[in-house]
Amino acid sequence: MSLKERIEMVEERIQAACKRSGRNRDDVNIVAVTKYVSADMTRSVLEEGILHIGENRPQAAVPKWEALGGQGIWHFIGHLQSNKVKDVVGRFQYVHSLDRLSLAKELEKRAAALDLTVSAFLQVNVSGEASKQGVAPEEAAALLRETAGLAHVKIIGLMTMAPIVDDPELARPVFRKLRELRDELNAGAGGALKEPLTELSMGMSGDFEVAIEEGATWVRLGTLLVGKGEKT
């Protein structure tokens, strides 16, 4: 399939998932995960109208970002080491993997120096897998309180990664729990939230339809969108 055909297929599946769950299609955004493809393919994705680009390794993403002249809206979707924040802030408007106070403070420091705001998702390890990054669900409210005073880091929602399973239905409880956690935090985060958490970053190529049915507002699509060689 061509890139255009893959995008059309993904669009049809998103619309169907929205219809099944009574959601508005406009409330679901696609992040094209381009971490294993070239700058040329990433440029083609942008030219097809998908403006949100997801990368997880600064050393690979920065040359690509520079080759594209900063086109698009960039999302950092992988584990972020504090010493790499300098490469991310100023290039990536979104960080999907905020999982500790020290990282939030480093993001704040770099964003303040550039006089900009980073939109961040609090990464939550809903599945409890040791291989997954993120705070435990019961620790999310505390981290929100600890970061409430930061002026240049805006936490807009939650992110999680579900287990890799053959049957997407097995991922549904993970996505549902993240949505429920967001709603619980909005209802009682001890006054920590400046604004309600509105976003849910969850769902990848193998399970995005179930994620949408459970409330995803951002789905991270690699293989399905950019073709073979992408492992997301």
N, C-alpha and C positions, 0 to 999 in steps of 0.2 A: 504494500500500500504506500502511496505517496504521503507526504506530510499533510497535505491538504485533506486527503481522504481520512487519515487517522484523526485529524482534528474534527472533521464532520462526524465521524463515528463516536468519538468521545462526547461531542455535543449532544447527539441523539440519546446517548445513555444517561447523561446528566439530566436532560429534560425529562426522560422517563422516570428517573429516580425522584425528581422533584414532584412530578405528577402523582406518583404513588404515595408520597408522604405529605402532599398538600402544601408544598413549599413553593416560594417564588424563585424562579430560575435566576433572577438578578441577585439573589442573596448568596450564590455559590460562585466562588472565584477559583480559577485554575492557576496553579504555580507550575510552570514547565520546568521539570528537573533536568538540567542540562549538564550535570557534573561529569558525565562520561562522553560527551560529544563535543565537537569542534566549535570554534567561534563562528564558522560559516553556517553550521546547522543552527546555532543559537540565533544568528542573524535571520535565518529563514523563518524560525519560529516567530520572531518579532514582526517580520514582514507579513506573516499570516494573521496578525492581529492579537496574538497572545503576548501581553506586555510584562507579565510577571515571571521572572526568571529565578530558579532556585539552584543554589550551589552550596557545597558543604566543606570545601577545602580552600582556604584563602590563597595558598600558593598556586593553585590551578585557576581559581576564579579571577584573581587580579589581572593576569595577562589577558584573559578573555574580556573582562570588563573594559580594559584599556583598548583592546583591538576594536571593540564595538563603540568606542567613544562614549561610554556611559549610557548608551541607549537602554531603555527598558526600566523596569522597577525591580530591584534586586532583593532577594530574600535569602538570608543565611539560614540554612536548615539543618546543619550538623552541629555536633558538639563543638563549642567554641572555647578555646584556651584563652586565658586572659592576655597572654602576650601576643595574640593575634588580633586583638580588638582594634589595634591601630590600623590594620589593613582592612577592616570591615566597616567601621564607622566612617561615613563620608561616601561610601560606595553602596552599601546595603541599607535600604530604608527600613527593612524589617529583619528582626532576629527571632527565629522560632524556637530557640533553645536556651532561654534564660532559666538556669537551674540552681543558682546560688547567689548569695549576697555579694561575694567578692567580684563576680562577673558583672553584676548590676552596677557596682561602684565604678568599675573600670569603664563600662559603657558610658556612664554618666560623665566621668572625667573627660573622655575623648569627645563626646557629643557637646559638652559645654565649651571645650576649646574651639570647636568648629561652629558654635552657636546654632546647633540644630537639635532635632528631637528624633530619637530612635523609637520606632514602634516595636514592642516586644511581646512575645507569647511566653507565658510561664510553662515550661515543659514539665509534664507530670508523668511519672511512671505508673500508669494505671494497672498494667498487667503484673507488675511486681517482678518482672524478669531481671535477673542480675546483669544481663547483657545490655539492658536498656538504661539510658541516662534519664535524669529527671528527678524531681522531688516526689516523695510519697504523697498520695492524696491528702493525708492528714497533716502534712507539713506545708501545704500550699497557702493557707491563710496566714501563717506566721511569716512566710517570705513576702507576701503581699504587704503586710504591716511594716516589715523592715525596709521595704523599698518605696513606701508611700511618699517619703519626702524628696525623692529624686525629681529634679525639675526637667531633665532632658531625656529621661527614659519613661515612655508611656506604655504601661502594660495594658494591652487591648483584649487579651483573651488567653486561652489555654491551648497547648499542643500536646499530642501524644502519638506514640508509635505502637500499633497493635502487633501481636505476634504474627509471624509469617505462617499462614495456614492455607491448606488447599481449599477449604470451604469458607468463603467470606462471612458466612453467617456466624462462624465461631468468633469472629472479631466484633460482632455487634455488641456484646456486653461491655467491651472495653470502650467503644465509642459512646455508648449510652451513659456509662459511668462518668466520662469526661463532661458530657453535657449536664448531667445532674450535679456534678461538682461545681461547674460554672454557675449554675443557678443557685446552689447553696451559698457560694461565696458572695454572689450579688445580694443575697438576702441577709447575710449576717457575717460580714468580714470584719466586724468590730470597728466600723468606720474607716477602715484602711483604704477603701477604694474612692478615688477622686471621681471616677465615672464608672458606670457598670461595665463589666467585661462582656463584650458583644461577640467576640470571634472565637471560632473553634478550628484549629488547624489539625485535621486528621483525615486519614484515608490516602492510599496510594494506588498504584496501578491495579493491584489485585483485589482491592476491597473498597474502592472509593464510592461505589453506589450505596453500599450499606452505610458508610460514613455519612453520606448525604442524607439518607433516610433518618439518621440519628442526629442530624443537626449541623454537620460540617459546613463552615462558611469558606474554608480554604481546603482544596484537595491538591496533593503534591503528586504530579504525574510525570513519570519518566518513560519507561519502556513503551507504554501504550501510545505515547505522544511523539516521542523523538526516534523511536525505532529500536532495532536490536543493538546490543552493546550497552544499553542502559540497564542498571541492575535494580533500580528502585521499584 
